[in-house]
Amino acid sequence: MFKELVDSGSFDCFLDSKFMISNKLRTQEIDPLPLTLIDGTVNYYVNQVVSLSIQLPCRSLYMIECYVTTLDGSENGILP
């Protein structure tokens, strides 16, 4: 199970680093990308991405790439 937050203001998918570690998901290293917050500031860079296959309740299957970061809430990920 995956508890996510749908954020219509987000342009990318994000996955919590603790969820990634506890589920032993394989990451790929990427060149550091700035994580721009809603106020336009950059205080963090992401350097890992995870490819996930997700299935929605309607049984549609999608492949998504999520940047790995630390999320503050109780969600495991953020989807745009």
Secondary structure as GFF3:
##gff-version 3
##sequence-region A 1 80
A	DSSP	beta_strand	4	6	.	.	.	ID=ss1
A	DSSP	beta_strand	13	16	.	.	.	ID=ss2
A	DSSP	alpha_helix	17	22	.	.	.	ID=ss3
A	DSSP	beta_strand	27	36	.	.	.	ID=ss4
A	DSSP	beta_strand	42	55	.	.	.	ID=ss5
A	DSSP	beta_strand	61	69	.	.	.	ID=ss6
A	DSSP	beta_strand	77	79	.	.	.	ID=ss7
###
